[in-house]
Amino acid sequence: MAAPKKGRGSTGGQGKPGRALALILIAMVALTGGMFLSGHTTPRLGIDLAGGTSITLKAKSQPGKPDAINETNMNTAVSIIERRVNGLGVSEAEVQTQGPSNIIVNIPKGTNSKQAREQVGTTAQLYFRPVLTVTGGAPTPEGSASPSASGSGKPSATSSAKASDPDTASDSRTTPSASATTQGRAVTDALKKDATPTPSASASGGSDAPAASETPDPATAALEKKFTALDCTDAAARAKAGDGVKPEDPTVACSSEGDAKYLLGPAEVSGTDVDDAKAQIDQQRGIWLVSMEFTDKGSKKFQTITKKLSAQQSPQNQFAISLDGEVVSAPQVNETLSGSAEISGSFTQQSAEDLANVLSYGALPLSFSEDTVTTVTAALGGEQLEAGLIAGAIGLALVVIYLVAYYRGLALIALLSLLVSGVLTYTIMALLGPAIGFALNLPAVCGAIVAIGITADSFIVYFERIRDEIREGRTLRPAVERAWPRARRTILVSDFVSFLAAAVLFLVTVGKVQGFAFTLGLTTLLDVVVVFLFTKPVMTLMARTKFFASGHPWSGLDPKRLGAKPPLRRSRRVNARTDHPKEA
């Protein structure tokens, strides 16, 4: 009879519990070592526990679109902002609407919180516009000396439309001393050449003032005045230069550094035509740039505009890459280009990654202004965390008391399993912070506390199956092996239901509730790992000890206390012996 028992015990690796224990020990050592080596020995905390920044964004009305601030656009903006923030690795950020025109963004304190704040309200309206003329960034007083409003010597774009650094190509701009009259004529001439809009009369070829017979178009006159008066050295004026301008209209814009101002034609390519954007470093030049891949439709548009510009003279052969009204780059085009483009300039790694991030996730359908920015302290969350931890400790203590009182020696196995589960949960949470931006908030702590009951339930299911086998008259070692398949099925079904509930809750909710669902799902998976790789192997080893195998009263497996039946195999042998003499 011994051989069949050994064969059954060895199936599925149950006869070699040391392998399973070695595997989970290696996993614990690896996770703990990785936690200390990475320097992240504590889990990241959410905004309710660690504090952070709360930003209120107010939607601004769009020119010519009185109904732009609506539920659809607000929800789209929430989705884009959330993806931008998560793209920086800032998890647990809360983005939600408040009223018809406000969006609340709560960003936990962390290494990327500053970047996230800079990006949440960035509209990221990207346009490729032809350059009609360019001058220095300062406004021009009447009667100043007047050099030409155009220039030459701009480095040309390559086959991928690489943009040159505006700081290193200043020879393509004029000095700030160009006269207002000359600048005005340059605007008029450029608009006439571009034919958008068309002035009612042509400008005189060599005079510094329009001929008396000219009757400039009001829109052109207004644009001339705006261009000459624009002060790009003023950050506030620079930010408002393109306000209220439609993509199909010409506009004025400043360089992002404020050292040049541009007259730009209608937008030929927009940010919606960009399929993907990535930050990368140019190994030859040693500078950071943003590479963009266009959609099929965008590639055709880009090919059309570069073909048109390549036939023009400087500066009309330049196209300006305008982001939220500021020109981040304005390369020359000497050949027809298509497919992709690269934006380069005074980028650092962070600024290049920021720009690539906002371009990748799209432009906001609305413009926003920061209404309020407040710092959230963790004082209230700390008090709630303390209360939650006290409640968790009380619950754990009650579980321990119950296990010791009812299961006695078996409680040691349960407590060791809970300890292993706690170590795995803590180290994984600590590593998930820098890995995926996981942040521990109050609901997540609640999920971890609930998991104590789920894990303890798995132990109880297995222990009760073993005790049932002992009640049937079996000894401990075969009882441990026979009880496992039945307990395993029950544990897997129970954990599957818990994990499914956590997964559905994670998918259909947002914000803090997702933290609860994530923690519940994680601890449910770890429960399966601990029961299979620790609890069962340890129970197999304990069944070989005299204390448990003999049914010691304090083992929790005393046959008398459990009301066990007489041994099944012994009763069969007695019957066989009493029948034999009668037959003889």
C-alpha positions in Angstrom: 0.0 0.0 0.0 3.0 2.3 0.5 3.9 2.5 -3.2 0.5 3.8 -4.3 0.6 6.5 -1.6 4.0 7.6 -2.7 2.9 7.6 -6.4 -0.1 9.8 -5.6 1.9 12.1 -3.5 4.5 12.6 -6.2 2.0 13.5 -8.9 2.0 17.2 -9.7 5.2 17.7 -7.7 3.5 17.2 -4.4 6.1 14.6 -3.3 8.9 17.3 -3.6 7.7 20.3 -1.6 11.3 21.6 -1.4 11.2 22.7 -5.0 8.1 24.9 -4.6 9.5 26.4 -1.4 12.9 27.1 -3.1 11.1 28.8 -6.0 9.0 31.2 -3.8 12.1 31.9 -1.6 14.1 32.9 -4.7 11.2 35.1 -5.8 11.1 36.8 -2.4 14.9 37.3 -2.3 14.9 38.7 -5.9 12.0 41.1 -5.2 13.5 42.3 -1.9 16.9 42.7 -3.5 15.4 44.6 -6.4 13.6 46.9 -4.0 16.7 47.8 -2.1 18.9 48.1 -5.2 16.4 50.4 -6.9 16.4 52.7 -3.8 12.6 52.5 -3.6 12.1 50.8 -0.3 8.6 52.2 0.3 5.5 52.3 -2.0 4.7 55.6 -3.6 1.8 57.3 -1.9 -1.2 58.9 -3.6 -2.3 62.5 -3.3 -4.5 61.7 -0.3 -1.6 60.3 1.7 1.5 62.2 0.4 -0.1 65.4 -0.7 0.3 67.0 -4.1 -1.2 69.7 -6.4 -4.8 70.4 -7.3 -5.3 72.4 -10.5 -8.6 73.9 -11.7 -8.7 74.5 -15.4 -11.3 76.8 -16.9 -12.3 76.4 -20.5 -12.1 79.5 -22.7 -14.6 80.3 -25.3 -13.5 79.7 -28.9 -13.6 82.4 -31.6 -16.4 81.7 -34.0 -17.5 78.6 -32.0 -20.0 79.7 -29.3 -21.0 76.2 -28.6 -17.5 74.7 -28.3 -17.7 74.3 -24.5 -20.0 71.3 -24.4 -20.0 68.0 -22.6 -18.4 66.1 -25.5 -15.4 68.4 -25.8 -15.0 68.5 -22.0 -15.0 64.7 -21.8 -12.5 64.5 -24.7 -10.2 67.0 -22.9 -10.4 65.0 -19.7 -9.4 61.8 -21.6 -6.5 63.5 -23.3 -5.2 65.2 -20.1 -5.4 61.9 -18.3 -3.4 60.1 -21.0 -0.8 62.9 -21.0 -0.3 62.6 -17.3 -0.2 58.9 -17.3 2.3 59.0 -20.2 4.7 60.7 -17.8 4.4 57.8 -15.4 2.3 59.8 -12.9 -0.4 57.3 -11.8 -3.3 57.9 -9.5 -3.8 61.4 -11.0 -7.5 62.4 -10.8 -8.9 64.2 -13.8 -12.6 65.0 -13.8 -15.0 67.7 -14.8 -16.6 70.1 -12.4 -19.6 72.0 -13.7 -20.0 72.9 -17.4 -16.6 74.5 -18.0 -14.1 73.4 -15.3 -11.7 70.5 -15.1 -10.1 69.5 -11.8 -6.7 67.8 -12.0 -5.2 66.3 -8.8 -1.5 65.3 -9.2 0.2 63.3 -6.5 3.5 64.6 -5.2 6.3 62.9 -7.1 9.3 63.3 -9.4 7.1 64.0 -12.5 4.4 66.2 -10.8 6.0 69.4 -12.1 6.1 68.1 -15.7 2.5 67.0 -15.4 1.4 70.4 -14.2 3.1 72.0 -17.2 1.3 69.7 -19.6 -2.2 69.4 -18.3 -3.5 72.7 -19.8 -1.2 72.8 -22.8 -3.6 73.0 -25.8 -0.9 71.5 -28.2 -2.5 73.1 -31.3 0.2 72.3 -33.8 0.2 73.9 -37.3 2.7 74.1 -40.2 2.3 77.5 -41.7 4.3 79.1 -44.5 6.5 82.1 -43.5 5.6 85.3 -45.3 8.1 87.5 -43.5 10.2 87.6 -40.4 11.8 90.4 -38.3 13.3 90.9 -34.9 11.1 90.4 -31.9 10.9 94.0 -30.5 8.1 96.4 -31.6 9.3 99.0 -34.1 8.9 102.8 -33.5 8.0 105.0 -36.4 10.9 106.6 -38.3 13.6 104.0 -37.4 16.2 102.8 -39.8 14.8 100.2 -42.1 16.7 97.2 -43.2 14.9 94.6 -45.3 12.2 92.6 -43.6 13.5 89.3 -44.9 16.8 87.5 -44.8 18.8 84.6 -46.2 21.2 82.0 -45.0 18.8 79.8 -43.2 20.0 76.2 -43.1 17.9 74.0 -45.3 15.7 71.1 -44.3 16.8 67.6 -45.1 14.7 64.9 -46.6 13.0 64.4 -43.2 12.3 68.1 -42.7 14.8 68.7 -40.0 14.3 72.1 -38.4 17.3 74.2 -37.5 17.8 75.9 -34.2 16.5 79.4 -34.3 19.3 80.5 -31.9 22.0 79.4 -34.4 20.3 80.9 -37.5 19.8 84.5 -36.5 21.1 85.7 -39.8 17.7 84.9 -41.3 16.1 87.6 -39.2 16.4 91.3 -39.2 17.5 93.5 -36.4 14.7 95.0 -34.1 15.3 98.4 -35.8 13.2 97.9 -38.9 10.8 100.8 -39.4 7.1 100.3 -38.8 6.4 101.7 -42.3 8.7 99.2 -43.9 7.4 96.3 -41.8 3.9 97.4 -42.8 4.8 97.3 -46.5 6.4 93.9 -46.0 3.2 92.6 -44.5 1.2 94.0 -47.4 3.5 92.7 -50.1 3.7 89.3 -48.4 -0.1 89.0 -48.2 -0.5 90.1 -51.8 2.0 87.5 -52.9 0.2 84.9 -50.8 -3.2 86.2 -51.8 -4.7 85.6 -48.4 -6.4 88.0 -48.0 -6.0 90.1 -51.2 -5.5 93.8 -50.7 -7.7 96.0 -52.7 -4.7 97.7 -54.3 -1.1 96.9 -54.8 1.7 98.5 -52.9 4.2 100.8 -54.5 7.5 99.1 -55.4 10.1 101.4 -53.8 8.3 103.9 -51.5 8.4 103.6 -47.7 4.7 104.6 -47.5 1.7 103.3 -49.4 0.6 105.4 -52.4 -2.2 107.8 -51.9 -4.4 105.8 -54.3 -4.1 102.7 -52.2 -7.1 101.6 -50.2 -5.7 98.7 -48.0 -8.1 95.9 -47.1 -9.2 96.4 -43.4 -8.0 92.9 -42.4 -4.6 93.6 -44.0 -4.3 96.9 -42.3 -5.2 95.4 -38.9 -2.6 92.6 -39.5 0.0 95.2 -40.4 -0.6 97.2 -37.3 -0.6 94.1 -35.1 2.7 92.9 -36.7 4.6 96.2 -36.2 3.3 96.6 -32.7 3.9 93.1 -31.5 6.5 92.9 -28.8 7.8 89.3 -28.7 10.2 90.1 -25.9 7.1 90.4 -23.6 6.1 86.9 -22.5 2.4 87.9 -22.0 2.2 89.5 -25.5 4.0 86.5 -27.0 1.4 84.1 -25.5 -1.5 86.2 -26.8 -0.2 86.9 -30.3 -2.2 84.2 -32.1 -5.4 84.3 -29.9 -8.6 84.2 -31.8 -7.0 83.3 -35.1 -8.6 80.6 -37.2 -6.3 78.0 -38.9 -7.4 79.2 -42.4 -6.4 82.8 -41.7 -2.9 84.4 -41.8 -1.6 85.4 -38.4 1.4 86.8 -36.5 3.5 84.8 -34.1 6.6 85.0 -32.0 9.5 82.5 -31.7 9.4 80.6 -28.5 12.6 82.5 -27.4 11.0 85.9 -28.2 13.8 87.0 -30.5 11.9 87.0 -33.7 8.3 87.6 -34.9 6.7 86.1 -38.0 4.0 86.8 -40.4 2.5 83.5 -41.3 0.1 82.3 -43.9 -2.9 79.9 -43.4 -2.1 76.5 -41.9 -1.3 73.9 -44.4 -0.8 70.9 -42.0 -2.2 70.5 -38.5 -1.4 68.4 -35.5 -4.2 66.0 -36.3 -2.1 65.0 -39.3 0.6 63.7 -37.0 0.4 60.0 -36.4 3.2 59.6 -33.8 5.9 61.7 -32.1 9.1 60.7 -30.3 11.9 62.5 -28.5 15.3 61.4 -29.6 18.9 62.7 -29.7 20.7 63.5 -32.9 24.0 61.7 -32.4 25.9 63.8 -35.0 24.8 67.2 -33.8 24.4 66.2 -30.1 21.0 67.9 -29.8 17.6 66.7 -28.7 14.8 66.8 -31.3 11.2 65.5 -31.8 10.6 63.3 -34.7 7.0 63.1 -36.2 5.4 60.6 -38.4 2.5 61.8 -40.5 -0.7 60.0 -41.4 -1.2 59.2 -45.1 -3.4 62.3 -45.4 -0.9 64.4 -43.5 2.0 63.2 -45.6 0.3 64.3 -48.8 -0.4 67.8 -47.3 3.2 68.0 -46.2 4.4 67.1 -49.6 2.2 69.8 -51.2 3.4 72.6 -49.0 7.1 71.7 -49.3 6.8 71.5 -53.0 5.3 75.0 -53.0 7.8 76.5 -50.6 10.9 75.0 -52.3 10.2 77.2 -55.3 10.1 80.4 -53.2 12.9 82.8 -52.2 13.9 83.3 -48.5 12.1 83.8 -46.2 9.1 82.6 -48.2 10.7 79.2 -48.6 10.4 78.6 -44.8 7.6 76.9 -43.0 6.9 77.7 -39.4 6.1 74.9 -36.9 3.7 76.7 -34.6 2.7 75.2 -31.3 0.0 77.0 -29.3 0.7 80.2 -31.2 4.5 80.2 -30.8 7.0 79.3 -33.5 9.2 76.5 -32.2 11.1 76.1 -35.4 11.1 77.6 -38.9 13.4 75.6 -41.4 14.0 76.4 -45.0 12.8 73.9 -47.6 14.8 73.4 -50.8 13.1 70.2 -52.0 9.8 68.4 -51.9 9.5 66.4 -48.7 7.0 63.9 -47.3 6.4 61.2 -44.7 8.1 62.6 -41.6 9.5 65.7 -40.0 11.8 66.6 -37.1 11.5 69.6 -34.8 14.8 70.8 -33.3 15.6 73.8 -31.4 16.7 74.7 -27.9 15.4 71.4 -26.5 16.5 69.7 -23.4 15.7 66.0 -22.9 12.7 66.9 -20.7 11.3 69.6 -23.0 11.6 67.2 -26.0 9.9 64.4 -24.2 7.2 66.9 -23.1 6.5 68.0 -26.6 6.5 64.5 -28.0 4.1 63.5 -25.2 1.5 66.2 -26.0 1.8 65.6 -29.7 1.4 61.8 -29.4 -1.9 62.1 -27.4 -3.4 64.9 -29.5 -4.5 68.5 -29.1 -7.1 69.5 -26.6 -10.4 70.5 -28.3 -10.6 73.6 -26.0 -8.2 76.2 -24.7 -7.9 76.3 -20.9 -6.5 78.7 -18.4 -5.4 77.9 -14.9 -8.1 79.2 -12.6 -6.6 78.0 -9.3 -3.6 76.0 -8.2 -3.5 74.7 -4.7 -1.2 72.5 -2.7 -2.9 69.6 -1.0 -1.4 68.5 2.3 -1.3 64.9 3.5 -2.4 65.8 7.1 -6.0 64.5 6.7 -4.9 61.5 4.6 -2.3 60.7 7.2 -4.9 60.6 10.0 -7.2 58.4 7.9 -4.3 56.1 7.0 -3.5 55.8 10.7 -7.1 54.9 11.5 -7.1 52.4 8.6 -4.0 50.8 9.7 -5.3 50.5 13.3 -8.5 48.9 11.9 -6.4 46.5 9.8 -4.3 45.6 12.8 -7.4 44.9 14.9 -8.8 42.8 12.1 -5.6 40.9 11.7 -5.4 40.3 15.5 -8.9 38.9 15.5 -8.0 36.6 12.6 -5.0 35.4 14.5 -7.0 34.8 17.7 -9.6 32.8 15.7 -6.9 30.7 14.0 -5.1 29.9 17.2 -8.2 29.1 19.1 -9.8 26.9 16.4 -6.9 25.4 14.5 -4.1 25.5 17.2 -0.9 24.2 15.6 -2.2 24.8 12.1 -2.4 28.5 12.9 1.4 28.5 12.6 1.2 27.5 8.9 -1.5 30.1 8.3 0.5 32.9 10.0 3.7 32.0 8.0 1.6 32.1 4.8 0.2 35.5 5.7 3.7 36.8 6.4 4.9 35.5 3.0 1.9 37.1 1.3 2.6 40.4 3.1 6.3 40.4 2.1 5.4 39.8 -1.6 2.6 42.4 -1.6 4.8 45.1 0.0 7.9 44.5 -2.3 5.8 44.4 -5.5 3.9 47.6 -4.5 7.3 49.3 -3.8 8.6 48.2 -7.2 5.5 49.1 -9.1 5.8 52.8 -8.1 8.8 53.6 -10.3 7.9 50.9 -12.9 4.3 51.8 -13.8 3.7 54.8 -11.6 1.5 52.9 -9.1 0.6 55.0 -6.0 -0.8 53.7 -2.8 -3.9 55.6 -1.7 -6.5 55.0 1.0 -8.8 52.8 -1.1 -5.8 50.7 -2.1 -4.9 50.3 1.6 -8.5 49.1 2.1 -8.1 46.6 -0.7 -5.0 45.2 1.0 -6.9 44.9 4.3 -9.8 43.0 2.6 -7.2 40.7 1.1 -6.3 39.5 4.6 -9.7 37.9 4.8 -9.4 36.4 1.2 -6.0 34.8 2.0 -7.2 33.5 5.4 -10.2 32.0 3.7 -8.0 29.9 1.4 -6.1 28.5 4.4 -9.4 27.6 6.1 -10.7 25.8 3.0 -7.6 23.6 2.8 -7.5 22.9 6.6 -11.1 21.9 6.7 -10.6 19.5 3.8 -7.8 17.9 5.7 -9.9 17.6 8.8 -12.7 16.0 6.8 -10.3 13.4 5.5 -9.2 12.7 9.1 -12.8 12.4 10.2 -13.2 9.7 7.6 -10.5 7.7 9.4 -7.4 8.5 7.3 -4.0 9.3 8.7 -2.5 12.7 8.2 -0.1 12.2 5.3 -2.7 10.6 2.9 -5.3 13.1 4.2 -3.1 16.0 3.2 -2.7 14.7 -0.3 -6.3 13.6 -0.8 -7.7 16.9 0.5 -5.5 19.1 -1.8 -7.3 18.5 -5.2 -10.7 19.3 -3.7 -9.4 22.3 -1.8 -7.5 23.5 -4.8 -10.6 23.6 -7.0 -12.5 25.6 -4.4 -9.7 28.1 -3.8 -9.2 28.7 -7.6 -13.0 29.3 -8.1 -13.1 31.6 -5.1 -10.1 33.6 -6.2 -11.3 33.7 -9.8 -14.5 35.3 -8.7 -12.6 37.9 -6.6 -10.2 38.7 -9.4 -13.0 39.0 -11.9 -14.8 41.5 -9.6 -11.6 43.4 -9.2 -10.9 43.5 -13.0 -14.4 44.7 -13.8 -14.2 47.4 -11.0 -10.9 48.5 -12.4 -12.2 48.9 -15.9 -15.4 50.7 -15.2 -14.2 53.1 -12.6 -11.7 56.0 -12.4 -9.5 57.6 -9.8 -9.2 56.2 -6.3 -11.6 53.3 -6.8 -9.2 51.9 -9.4 -6.5 51.8 -6.6 -8.8 49.6 -4.5 -9.5 47.3 -7.5 -5.9 47.1 -8.5 -4.7 46.1 -5.0 -7.6 43.6 -4.6 -6.7 42.0 -7.9 -2.9 41.9 -7.1 -3.4 40.3 -3.7 -5.9 37.8 -5.1 -3.2 36.6 -7.6 -0.6 36.5 -4.8 -3.0 34.4 -2.7 -2.9 31.7 -5.4 0.8 31.9 -5.6 1.2 31.6 -1.8 -1.2 28.7 -1.4 0.3 26.7 -4.2 4.0 27.4 -3.6 4.1 27.8 0.2 1.0 26.7 2.2 0.7 23.3 0.5 4.4 22.4 0.5 4.7 23.5 4.2 1.7 21.4 5.1 3.2 18.4 3.3 6.4 18.8 5.3 4.6 19.3 8.6 2.6 16.1 8.0 5.9 14.2 8.3 6.6 15.6 11.8 5.7 13.6 14.9 3.7 16.5 16.4 1.2 16.7 13.5 1.3 13.1 12.3 0.5 11.7 15.8 -2.5 14.0 16.1 -1.2 15.9 19.1 -4.1 17.7 20.9 -2.5 21.0 20.2 -1.8 20.2 16.5 -5.4 21.0 15.5 -5.6 17.6 13.9 -6.5 15.4 16.9 -8.6 12.5 15.6 -10.5 12.2 18.8 -11.4 15.8 19.0 -12.5 15.8 15.4 -14.7 12.7 16.0 -12.8 10.5 13.5 -14.2 7.1 12.5 -12.2 3.9 13.1 -9.4 3.5 10.4 -10.9 2.2 7.2 -8.1 -0.1 6.2 -7.7 -1.6 9.7 -11.4 -2.7 9.8 -11.0 -4.4 6.5 -8.0 -6.5 7.8 -9.9 -7.6 10.9 -12.8 -8.8 8.8 -10.5 -10.8 6.5 -8.9 -12.6 9.5 -12.2 -13.6 11.2 -13.6 -15.0 7.9 -10.6 -17.2 7.1 -11.0 -19.8 10.0 -14.7 -20.2 9.2 -13.9 -21.1 5.6 -11.2 -23.6 6.8 
